[in-house]
Amino acid sequence: MLTSDVKTLRVVVLISGSGSNLQALIDGVASGELPIEITAVISNRPGVLGLSRAEEAGIPTLVLDHKGFASRADFDRELMRTIDAYNPGLIVLAGFMRILTPEFTRHYQGRMLNIHPSLLPKFQGLHTHQRAIDAGEITHGVTVHFVTAELDGGPAIVQAVVPVLAGDDAGLLAKRVQRQEHIIYPLAVKWFAQGKLRMLDGRAELNGELLPACGYQIEANQP
């Protein structure tokens, strides 16, 4: 099994909004379930709720407003410099609404995670809940994956599968999916912190075994 100093894994979290998944990680640290230190929370948008969540938890926060940069590449290079000053072992994208340059994703290959509200590879991109309903899907869900240059295309680590119920609209389905987000994202971060999870040859490996293309799947059948 891979090993890691679980007491000293430093994590930087990137956000753009309310930070509900950030809060799940903060709660996991506070309860002792997550063996990590969140060393900084960085937002590309000022004034968002996620910054307040971090400040209330005593976590350093920074705003790096993408609107102040001439290009995506310029922003990503400055973001890399900012992140690297904290010397993190893991970067967690928690509702970070930016398309990342290949230079950025290569720099953090194998140590950057994202969460996406669909059962990837279905419904990459935005408006996933409405698209699942419009497509007549009977199940939907959420995926935690390693980040690569392909948008929402990195190897899947864990998925939570939820039912699409009669009468669902995008809002109801989003709430059902979000409950699972707050379970599986801390789980994936914990696996990484414990040295159980890594990216190998474009696939996710857990406990020394390659995961299937869908990652580790959890059925969440509650309404």
Backbone bond lengths (Angstrom), bond angles and torsions (degrees), N, CA, C in turn:
res aa  C-N    CA-C-N  psi(-1)  N-CA   C-N-CA  omega(-1)  CA-C   N-CA-C  phi
1 M - - - 1.457 - - 1.523 109.63 -
2 L 1.326 116.11 144.27 1.448 119.98 174.55 1.517 109.26 -64.70
3 T 1.306 116.29 151.22 1.450 119.91 178.66 1.513 110.01 -119.40
4 S 1.329 115.94 157.00 1.454 121.96 178.99 1.510 108.35 -155.79
5 D 1.319 116.49 147.41 1.449 120.55 173.36 1.521 107.64 -79.44
6 V 1.345 114.89 91.40 1.454 119.51 -171.31 1.520 111.99 -66.33
7 K 1.311 118.65 -19.39 1.454 120.20 -178.32 1.528 112.28 -77.71
8 T 1.323 117.28 -18.86 1.455 119.10 -172.36 1.530 113.39 -121.78
9 L 1.327 118.40 11.08 1.462 118.88 178.26 1.522 108.95 -65.77
10 R 1.303 114.81 118.37 1.452 121.54 -178.34 1.531 109.23 -94.78
11 V 1.321 115.82 133.47 1.458 121.65 -175.25 1.527 109.36 -125.71
12 V 1.328 116.01 132.94 1.464 122.41 170.10 1.523 107.58 -109.96
13 V 1.327 116.52 132.03 1.462 122.30 -178.94 1.523 108.96 -110.45
14 L 1.331 115.78 131.33 1.469 122.10 177.52 1.522 109.27 -107.15
15 I 1.318 116.64 132.71 1.461 122.06 -177.36 1.523 110.25 -134.57
16 S 1.339 114.13 165.28 1.471 120.51 171.59 1.518 112.14 -134.03
17 G 1.348 117.41 -5.93 1.458 118.70 -171.85 1.506 114.21 -148.86
18 S 1.331 115.76 -130.61 1.464 121.06 -168.90 1.521 114.13 -71.11
19 G 1.320 117.39 -25.86 1.456 119.75 174.18 1.518 114.82 75.14
20 S 1.337 118.75 34.94 1.465 118.57 179.95 1.526 111.44 -67.47
21 N 1.327 117.84 -35.87 1.465 119.38 175.62 1.528 111.34 -71.58
22 L 1.326 117.12 -33.85 1.458 120.17 171.36 1.520 109.92 -57.76
23 Q 1.323 117.46 -43.95 1.466 120.47 179.82 1.520 111.43 -61.62
24 A 1.332 117.15 -38.20 1.465 120.00 177.26 1.525 110.69 -61.43
25 L 1.329 117.15 -38.17 1.459 120.47 177.66 1.529 110.69 -70.00
26 I 1.320 117.04 -43.19 1.467 120.85 177.32 1.527 110.36 -57.86
27 D 1.334 116.29 -44.59 1.460 120.42 179.72 1.522 111.17 -64.02
28 G 1.337 116.23 -37.50 1.461 119.99 178.66 1.518 112.50 -65.11
29 V 1.319 116.11 -38.45 1.469 119.96 176.30 1.523 109.78 -66.18
30 A 1.329 116.41 -45.15 1.467 121.00 -177.16 1.526 112.00 -62.56
31 S 1.327 116.70 -34.59 1.468 120.71 -178.69 1.525 113.08 -81.62
32 G 1.335 116.17 -11.19 1.452 119.93 -176.74 1.512 114.27 88.13
33 E 1.332 116.98 1.73 1.463 120.77 -179.36 1.521 112.54 -76.57
34 L 1.334 116.50 -29.53 1.467 120.44 -177.06 1.525 109.69 -106.82
35 P 1.317 117.81 115.33 1.467 121.12 -177.98 1.530 112.13 -85.66
36 I 1.338 115.69 60.38 1.465 121.14 -178.03 1.516 109.63 -135.17
37 E 1.324 115.11 166.84 1.458 122.45 169.60 1.524 107.42 -122.00
38 I 1.325 116.58 117.91 1.463 120.37 174.94 1.520 106.83 -81.10
39 T 1.323 116.13 104.94 1.465 120.10 -172.15 1.521 112.82 -86.15
40 A 1.325 117.82 -20.64 1.464 120.43 177.88 1.517 109.70 -164.88
41 V 1.314 114.86 150.53 1.466 123.02 170.60 1.525 106.59 -120.41
42 I 1.318 115.92 123.34 1.466 121.69 -176.63 1.528 108.88 -117.86
43 S 1.321 116.06 130.64 1.458 121.38 178.96 1.522 109.76 -118.98
44 N 1.332 115.76 142.95 1.465 119.93 173.33 1.523 111.72 -90.34
45 R 1.333 116.43 2.55 1.459 121.02 177.71 1.528 108.85 -130.65
46 P 1.329 118.13 131.96 1.468 120.25 178.67 1.526 111.28 -75.80
47 G 1.323 115.53 154.67 1.459 121.19 169.31 1.508 116.67 74.28
48 V 1.328 118.59 13.75 1.463 119.33 -177.14 1.532 110.21 -84.86
49 L 1.329 115.78 157.42 1.461 121.74 -175.76 1.523 112.15 -61.72
50 G 1.333 116.58 -33.29 1.463 119.12 -179.18 1.520 113.00 -58.60
51 L 1.319 117.35 -33.61 1.460 120.71 177.10 1.521 110.52 -64.67
52 S 1.324 117.05 -40.67 1.464 120.51 177.98 1.522 111.28 -65.40
53 R 1.329 116.68 -38.92 1.471 119.81 177.29 1.533 110.23 -59.10
54 A 1.324 116.34 -44.98 1.461 120.15 -179.03 1.526 111.04 -65.96
55 E 1.326 116.44 -44.43 1.466 120.16 -178.96 1.520 111.03 -61.32
56 E 1.330 116.83 -39.72 1.466 120.38 178.78 1.524 111.50 -64.54
57 A 1.337 116.56 -27.35 1.459 121.22 178.65 1.528 112.25 -89.64
58 G 1.329 117.09 1.85 1.450 120.61 179.28 1.512 114.28 76.59
59 I 1.339 116.86 23.51 1.461 121.56 -179.42 1.524 109.20 -96.94
60 P 1.333 118.74 132.50 1.464 120.44 177.36 1.529 111.40 -58.80
61 T 1.315 116.91 139.61 1.459 122.22 179.87 1.522 110.28 -125.50
62 L 1.333 114.58 149.94 1.458 121.05 174.83 1.518 108.01 -140.23
63 V 1.329 115.21 149.11 1.459 121.89 172.04 1.517 108.09 -114.57
64 L 1.318 115.52 124.60 1.458 121.86 174.85 1.531 105.89 -122.61
65 D 1.310 115.79 92.15 1.462 121.72 -171.36 1.531 109.57 -75.06
66 H 1.325 115.80 117.91 1.465 120.17 -177.69 1.527 112.34 -63.97
67 K 1.337 116.56 -20.97 1.464 119.65 -178.91 1.531 112.40 -68.87
68 G 1.328 116.62 -15.54 1.445 120.26 -179.43 1.515 114.73 -89.30
69 F 1.340 116.88 9.41 1.467 120.76 -176.62 1.521 110.28 -119.35
70 A 1.311 115.09 145.37 1.462 120.85 -175.62 1.519 112.56 -71.45
71 S 1.333 117.05 -26.38 1.463 119.79 -177.15 1.517 110.35 -148.86
72 R 1.322 115.09 163.31 1.462 121.06 175.87 1.527 110.37 -60.89
73 A 1.330 116.39 -40.30 1.463 120.15 -178.85 1.522 111.11 -64.41
74 D 1.328 117.36 -40.48 1.463 120.50 178.21 1.522 111.20 -62.44
75 F 1.314 115.96 -43.98 1.466 119.95 178.92 1.528 110.52 -62.06
76 D 1.326 116.52 -47.30 1.466 119.76 -177.21 1.528 111.84 -63.47
77 R 1.328 116.89 -37.13 1.466 118.59 178.29 1.530 111.33 -65.64
78 E 1.321 117.12 -40.90 1.463 119.77 177.92 1.531 110.46 -68.58
79 L 1.330 116.41 -36.87 1.465 119.71 177.38 1.529 110.60 -63.59
80 M 1.332 117.30 -40.72 1.465 120.28 176.65 1.520 111.19 -60.05
81 R 1.326 116.24 -45.22 1.469 119.42 179.66 1.527 110.84 -61.65
82 T 1.322 116.03 -38.82 1.462 120.45 -179.70 1.519 111.29 -67.59
83 I 1.322 116.23 -45.89 1.464 120.44 179.06 1.521 110.98 -62.55
84 D 1.313 116.84 -46.76 1.463 120.79 -173.32 1.521 112.74 -65.43
85 A 1.324 117.19 -21.34 1.464 119.89 176.48 1.530 111.58 -63.82
86 Y 1.333 116.77 -20.92 1.466 121.49 178.70 1.524 112.95 -93.45
87 N 1.331 116.52 -5.00 1.465 121.73 178.22 1.534 112.45 50.57
88 P 1.334 117.49 54.61 1.464 118.99 -177.03 1.523 112.64 -80.45
89 G 1.322 115.29 152.42 1.454 120.79 171.47 1.512 111.87 -91.28
90 L 1.340 116.88 -15.64 1.462 121.57 -177.72 1.521 108.71 -150.10
91 I 1.344 114.91 138.73 1.461 121.82 173.75 1.521 106.86 -114.00
92 V 1.330 116.11 129.62 1.462 122.25 -177.39 1.525 108.79 -116.37
93 L 1.317 116.34 120.24 1.460 121.85 175.24 1.525 107.68 -90.07
94 A 1.320 116.44 115.44 1.463 121.45 -176.21 1.525 108.57 -121.62
95 G 1.320 115.41 80.52 1.459 119.67 -175.07 1.510 112.01 73.45
96 F 1.327 116.22 37.15 1.463 121.13 178.33 1.519 107.72 -90.01
97 M 1.331 116.28 106.39 1.460 121.87 -168.35 1.527 111.41 -92.62
98 R 1.316 114.70 62.68 1.456 120.92 177.85 1.524 109.28 -134.49
99 I 1.340 116.16 138.26 1.458 120.53 168.92 1.523 106.99 -82.17
100 L 1.322 116.55 124.29 1.460 122.01 -172.09 1.523 111.15 -93.85
101 T 1.320 115.56 144.74 1.460 120.25 179.23 1.523 110.50 -73.57
102 P 1.333 117.77 154.68 1.469 120.40 176.01 1.523 112.80 -56.49
103 E 1.322 117.65 -36.22 1.467 120.60 177.86 1.523 110.61 -58.76
104 F 1.322 116.53 -43.01 1.457 121.54 -179.09 1.530 110.62 -66.61
105 T 1.322 116.69 -48.14 1.469 119.40 -177.28 1.526 111.80 -66.32
106 R 1.340 117.97 -35.42 1.469 119.93 176.50 1.524 110.97 -64.34
107 H 1.322 115.75 -38.41 1.470 120.47 -176.71 1.528 111.40 -61.12
108 Y 1.343 116.60 -33.50 1.468 120.82 -177.19 1.533 112.63 -112.87
109 Q 1.311 116.79 20.87 1.462 120.77 -177.59 1.524 110.91 -55.59
110 G 1.324 114.87 128.94 1.450 120.39 177.42 1.512 114.28 84.43
111 R 1.332 117.81 -3.75 1.464 119.83 178.32 1.527 111.64 -139.48
112 M 1.327 115.29 32.09 1.462 120.97 174.54 1.523 109.10 -137.36
113 L 1.344 116.08 127.59 1.461 122.38 -177.76 1.523 110.36 -115.11
114 N 1.331 114.51 151.64 1.458 121.70 175.14 1.519 108.29 -136.35
115 I 1.324 115.68 157.75 1.460 121.23 173.94 1.520 108.00 -122.37
116 H 1.324 115.64 135.54 1.469 120.58 -176.03 1.527 108.96 -131.96
117 P 1.338 117.88 131.67 1.465 120.96 -173.86 1.532 113.97 -82.11
118 S 1.326 115.01 62.76 1.460 121.43 169.74 1.514 107.81 -162.99
119 L 1.315 115.52 170.17 1.464 120.83 174.52 1.528 107.01 -89.02
120 L 1.313 115.22 83.79 1.456 119.71 -179.02 1.519 110.89 -55.53
121 P 1.346 118.45 143.30 1.473 126.38 13.85 1.528 115.59 -85.93
122 K 1.333 118.10 6.99 1.458 118.85 176.79 1.527 110.41 -69.09
123 F 1.323 115.04 142.56 1.464 122.83 168.07 1.527 113.16 56.42
124 Q 1.319 115.10 53.51 1.458 118.82 168.65 1.524 108.54 -66.66
125 G 1.327 116.58 153.38 1.457 120.06 178.48 1.515 112.76 90.22
126 L 1.340 116.35 -150.65 1.463 122.33 -169.42 1.526 112.60 -97.35
127 H 1.343 115.31 170.60 1.475 124.34 172.35 1.530 111.63 57.73
128 T 1.309 116.18 41.36 1.462 120.28 -172.08 1.521 112.97 -66.65
129 H 1.333 117.68 -36.55 1.465 119.60 -174.62 1.534 110.68 -68.95
130 Q 1.315 116.76 -45.10 1.467 119.33 178.36 1.523 110.63 -65.74
131 R 1.298 116.73 -37.95 1.476 119.87 179.51 1.522 111.06 -64.83
132 A 1.325 116.83 -37.41 1.475 119.53 177.56 1.521 111.02 -65.78
133 I 1.332 116.88 -41.22 1.464 120.83 177.81 1.524 110.42 -65.12
134 D 1.327 116.63 -46.15 1.463 120.60 -178.93 1.524 112.18 -62.33
135 A 1.328 116.27 -30.75 1.466 120.84 -179.30 1.523 112.52 -82.18
136 G 1.326 117.42 -3.53 1.460 120.70 179.69 1.518 114.00 74.29
137 E 1.309 117.58 25.00 1.467 120.70 179.76 1.526 110.11 -66.41
138 I 1.317 116.05 143.43 1.471 120.13 175.90 1.526 111.31 -98.18
139 T 1.327 116.18 -14.80 1.459 120.69 172.99 1.534 108.48 -132.98
140 H 1.299 114.42 154.35 1.468 122.50 -179.95 1.523 105.14 -147.41
141 G 1.300 119.04 -172.40 1.450 118.02 178.46 1.499 113.31 163.59
142 V 1.328 114.52 -151.75 1.458 121.44 -172.51 1.515 108.74 -147.22
143 T 1.332 115.61 147.48 1.463 122.35 -177.02 1.519 110.22 -129.41
144 V 1.332 116.50 132.39 1.456 121.93 166.15 1.522 107.16 -98.90
145 H 1.324 116.91 132.32 1.462 119.91 -176.18 1.521 111.06 -144.53
146 F 1.323 115.49 157.91 1.457 120.72 169.25 1.526 108.36 -69.53
147 V 1.315 116.38 148.58 1.461 121.63 -178.46 1.521 109.89 -92.81
148 T 1.332 115.19 130.85 1.461 122.55 171.88 1.526 107.71 -127.78
149 A 1.315 115.99 -177.64 1.467 119.69 -178.86 1.524 112.37 -66.54
150 E 1.326 118.11 -21.77 1.463 120.85 178.85 1.517 109.62 -79.09
151 L 1.318 117.91 126.35 1.458 122.40 -178.23 1.522 110.43 -58.22
152 D 1.320 116.51 121.18 1.469 123.08 179.71 1.519 111.36 53.91
153 G 1.334 116.98 30.39 1.455 120.07 -173.16 1.513 115.26 -117.74
154 G 1.329 119.24 1.80 1.457 120.68 -179.30 1.514 111.83 -70.86
155 P 1.340 117.56 165.47 1.463 121.01 -175.73 1.524 112.60 -60.74
156 A 1.333 114.92 132.44 1.460 121.63 -178.42 1.525 110.60 -71.63
157 I 1.327 115.36 141.89 1.461 122.24 177.72 1.524 110.43 -105.76
158 V 1.326 116.85 -52.82 1.463 121.01 -178.43 1.514 108.48 -150.21
159 Q 1.346 114.83 141.72 1.457 121.85 176.10 1.520 109.12 -126.21
160 A 1.330 115.87 142.99 1.462 121.86 168.51 1.523 107.46 -110.91
161 V 1.317 116.34 127.59 1.461 122.95 -176.85 1.524 108.67 -103.27
162 V 1.332 116.42 126.37 1.463 121.06 178.25 1.520 109.50 -121.47
163 P 1.339 117.74 152.23 1.464 119.92 177.64 1.521 111.36 -76.09
164 V 1.322 115.29 147.67 1.469 121.09 167.81 1.521 105.81 -95.21
165 L 1.321 116.63 118.06 1.457 121.38 -172.34 1.522 111.61 -97.72
166 A 1.325 115.49 153.18 1.461 120.47 174.62 1.522 108.98 -57.24
167 G 1.300 116.41 133.56 1.460 120.49 -179.60 1.515 114.58 88.12
168 D 1.340 116.65 -2.16 1.464 118.73 177.88 1.527 110.93 -63.99
169 D 1.318 115.93 139.26 1.453 120.75 162.27 1.521 106.95 -113.42
170 A 1.326 116.56 178.23 1.461 119.49 -175.19 1.522 111.75 -60.67
171 G 1.328 116.89 -35.67 1.458 120.32 -178.81 1.513 112.84 -67.45
172 L 1.330 116.71 -45.18 1.466 120.44 178.82 1.517 111.21 -63.57
173 L 1.316 115.67 -43.57 1.463 119.75 -179.64 1.524 110.48 -65.94
174 A 1.322 116.88 -38.76 1.466 120.09 178.89 1.521 111.36 -61.01
175 K 1.326 117.65 -40.72 1.469 120.78 179.17 1.524 111.15 -63.84
176 R 1.326 116.21 -40.10 1.471 119.74 179.71 1.533 110.27 -65.71
177 V 1.307 115.72 -40.68 1.465 119.85 179.05 1.529 110.85 -68.71
178 Q 1.325 116.79 -40.89 1.462 119.57 -176.01 1.523 112.10 -63.11
179 R 1.341 116.98 -34.07 1.471 118.60 176.42 1.521 111.09 -58.30
180 Q 1.322 115.95 -36.93 1.466 119.83 179.18 1.531 111.89 -76.01
181 E 1.329 116.87 -32.07 1.466 119.74 175.68 1.519 110.66 -54.11
182 H 1.335 115.30 -43.30 1.463 120.44 -174.91 1.525 112.57 -72.78
183 I 1.323 116.34 -9.36 1.470 121.60 175.24 1.521 110.98 -95.74
184 I 1.337 116.47 -48.93 1.468 117.55 -169.93 1.520 113.51 -83.67
185 Y 1.344 118.37 -23.93 1.466 117.29 178.55 1.533 111.23 -68.66
186 P 1.342 118.78 -48.91 1.466 117.66 174.36 1.531 112.82 -59.12
187 L 1.327 117.46 -33.29 1.460 120.45 178.73 1.522 110.91 -62.59
188 A 1.340 116.86 -47.02 1.464 120.25 -179.64 1.529 111.14 -64.58
189 V 1.329 116.41 -40.81 1.466 120.05 178.15 1.527 110.02 -63.37
190 K 1.316 116.86 -39.78 1.466 120.74 178.59 1.527 110.76 -62.94
191 W 1.322 117.05 -44.82 1.473 120.10 177.96 1.524 110.58 -57.56
192 F 1.325 116.25 -43.47 1.463 119.49 -179.56 1.527 110.31 -64.95
193 A 1.326 116.39 -45.17 1.458 120.86 -178.52 1.527 111.82 -62.70
194 Q 1.319 116.33 -32.37 1.465 120.95 -179.58 1.521 112.69 -82.12
195 G 1.328 117.15 -2.48 1.452 120.68 -178.94 1.515 113.90 78.47
196 K 1.325 117.63 15.66 1.463 121.39 -178.79 1.526 112.89 -88.99
197 L 1.326 116.28 -19.18 1.464 121.75 -171.27 1.510 109.92 -120.25
198 R 1.338 115.40 136.46 1.459 119.95 172.41 1.523 109.30 -154.06
199 M 1.316 115.64 166.30 1.452 122.12 174.47 1.518 107.66 -102.40
200 L 1.330 115.99 128.14 1.459 121.43 -176.12 1.520 109.31 -136.70
201 D 1.336 116.51 119.06 1.465 121.65 176.74 1.522 112.20 51.66
202 G 1.330 115.98 43.08 1.455 120.22 176.38 1.506 115.31 77.98
203 R 1.321 117.83 11.52 1.470 122.20 178.17 1.518 109.07 -129.37
204 A 1.321 115.60 158.52 1.455 121.28 174.72 1.516 109.05 -90.35
205 E 1.319 115.82 133.91 1.462 122.17 179.86 1.520 108.58 -118.99
206 L 1.334 116.91 128.89 1.457 123.13 179.77 1.519 109.17 -124.36
207 N 1.326 115.79 125.09 1.464 121.26 -179.21 1.526 111.73 53.99
208 G 1.331 115.75 38.76 1.453 120.29 175.63 1.517 115.07 80.26
209 E 1.336 118.32 3.83 1.463 121.68 -179.42 1.526 109.37 -121.85
210 L 1.344 116.15 135.84 1.457 120.09 177.71 1.526 110.08 -66.92
211 L 1.317 116.23 133.02 1.454 120.86 177.20 1.524 110.06 -80.14
212 P 1.334 117.74 154.93 1.469 119.71 173.97 1.518 110.39 -65.02
213 A 1.315 116.08 169.52 1.469 120.86 -175.77 1.522 112.41 -57.40
214 C 1.337 117.36 -29.42 1.458 121.24 179.81 1.525 112.20 -84.53
215 G 1.323 117.92 -5.39 1.446 121.05 -174.41 1.522 111.34 77.99
216 Y 1.306 116.03 -169.23 1.464 122.75 176.24 1.526 107.45 -75.55
217 Q 1.320 118.47 124.12 1.469 120.97 -174.86 1.515 111.72 -105.23
218 I 1.337 114.90 137.17 1.449 122.94 177.01 1.520 107.96 -121.65
219 E 1.317 116.48 126.63 1.468 120.68 177.43 1.524 108.55 -88.33
220 A 1.306 116.26 123.41 1.456 121.85 179.09 1.524 107.75 -118.05
221 N 1.300 116.44 94.84 1.466 120.82 -168.99 1.510 114.13 -94.39
222 Q 1.324 117.94 1.37 1.457 118.79 -178.24 1.531 109.49 -71.96
223 P 1.334 116.69 149.20 1.460 119.69 177.33 1.511 112.27 -69.52
